């Protein structure tokens, strides 16, 4: 886990999780997103909020094959 500055307040506290990504298999977001929502009132896309509500605020178990597809296809990472 990495620590780094708040990109909206570089003089503020260091944040943890800046290099971490989260996913529910459909959406991908940074591990520090909750900080930006609560501290800076960053608005989330309506489609994302609807998706979370429709999932009853419970993240699904994402199969490893989907995680690999996200990493390689969506994010362009090499897992070699």
URWO-V235638 format. One record per helix or strand of 2 or more residues. SS is the DSSP state (A for helix, B for strand). FROM is the first residue (numbers start at 1). TO is the last residue. If there is no record, write none. Layout:
<<SS:FROM:TO> <SS:FROM:TO>>
This chain:
<<B:3:6> <B:9:16> <B:21:23> <B:28:30> <A:33:40> <A:46:54> <A:64:74>>
